[in-house]
């Protein structure tokens, strides 16, 4: 067993909030539970998907400097519509106006609208 000094213990304990935040996010934002699968491979697949979503959420937070909750709130406001005339097959795309905050988020994430 490796012995640690007081400073190292305090530093590692200080990082504990990151782990707690990840678990909190997986329970609340990602809705990882309840799992309604009964077969082991389906349960594992569900958890892998939740883990990937957690990793992507963390990536988005780090890349944008914005909380995942705020990112989700901003993206929910973006609603585009595609209308197709069944007779002429002509397609019209109605693009939603987005806020300046959402536009800044898109630029940070290098996403076009």
C-alpha positions in Angstrom: 0.0 0.0 0.0 1.3 3.4 -1.0 1.5 6.1 1.7 0.4 9.6 0.8 1.3 12.9 2.4 -1.3 15.3 3.8 -1.1 17.6 0.7 -1.7 14.7 -1.7 -4.6 13.4 0.3 -6.2 16.9 0.3 -5.6 17.3 -3.4 -7.2 13.9 -4.2 -10.1 14.7 -1.9 -10.6 18.1 -3.7 -11.0 16.2 -7.0 -13.8 14.1 -5.5 -16.4 16.7 -6.5 -15.7 15.9 -10.2 -16.6 12.3 -9.6 -19.7 13.3 -7.6 -20.7 15.7 -10.3 -20.4 13.0 -13.0 -22.6 10.6 -10.9 -25.1 13.4 -10.3 -25.2 14.2 -14.1 -25.6 10.6 -15.0 -28.6 10.3 -12.7 -30.3 13.6 -13.5 -29.4 14.9 -16.9 -28.8 11.5 -18.6 -31.6 9.6 -16.8 -29.4 6.5 -16.5 -31.9 4.9 -14.2 -34.2 3.0 -14.0 -33.1 0.3 -16.3 -35.9 -1.8 -17.6 -33.7 -4.4 -19.3 -33.5 -7.9 -17.9 -30.8 -9.4 -20.1 -27.2 -8.8 -19.1 -26.1 -7.7 -22.6 -28.9 -5.2 -22.8 -28.1 -3.8 -19.4 -24.4 -3.4 -20.4 -25.4 -1.8 -23.7 -27.6 0.7 -21.8 -24.8 1.6 -19.4 -22.3 2.0 -22.3 -24.7 4.4 -24.0 -25.1 6.4 -20.7 -21.3 6.5 -20.3 -20.8 7.7 -23.8 -23.5 10.4 -23.2 -21.7 11.4 -20.0 -18.4 11.7 -21.8 -19.9 13.7 -24.6 -21.6 16.0 -22.1 -18.3 16.6 -20.3 -16.6 17.3 -23.6 -19.3 19.9 -24.5 -18.9 21.5 -21.1 -15.1 21.7 -21.5 -15.3 22.9 -25.1 -17.9 25.6 -24.5 -17.2 26.6 -20.9 -21.0 26.3 -20.3 -22.8 23.8 -18.1 -24.5 20.9 -19.7 -27.9 22.0 -18.3 -27.4 25.5 -20.0 -26.4 23.8 -23.3 -29.5 21.7 -23.3 -31.7 24.7 -22.4 -30.2 26.6 -25.3 -30.5 23.8 -27.8 -34.1 23.2 -26.9 -34.9 26.7 -28.2 -33.6 25.8 -31.7 -36.5 24.5 -33.6 -36.3 24.2 -37.4 -39.0 22.8 -39.6 -38.9 21.1 -43.0 -42.1 21.3 -45.1 -42.4 19.1 -48.2 -45.1 19.7 -50.8 -46.3 16.2 -51.6 -47.5 17.2 -55.1 -44.5 19.1 -56.3 -41.9 17.5 -54.0 -40.6 21.0 -53.3 -39.0 21.3 -49.9 -39.0 24.4 -47.7 -36.7 24.7 -44.7 -37.8 27.2 -42.0 -34.9 28.1 -39.8 -35.5 29.3 -36.3 -34.1 32.6 -35.1 -31.6 31.8 -32.3 -30.4 34.0 -29.5 -27.0 35.6 -29.3 -26.1 33.2 -26.5 -27.0 30.2 -28.6 -25.0 31.6 -31.5 -22.0 32.0 -29.3 -22.4 28.4 -28.1 -22.5 27.2 -31.7 -19.3 29.1 -32.5 -17.5 27.6 -29.4 -18.6 24.1 -30.4 -17.9 24.8 -34.1 -21.4 23.9 -35.1 -23.3 25.7 -37.9 -27.0 26.5 -37.9 
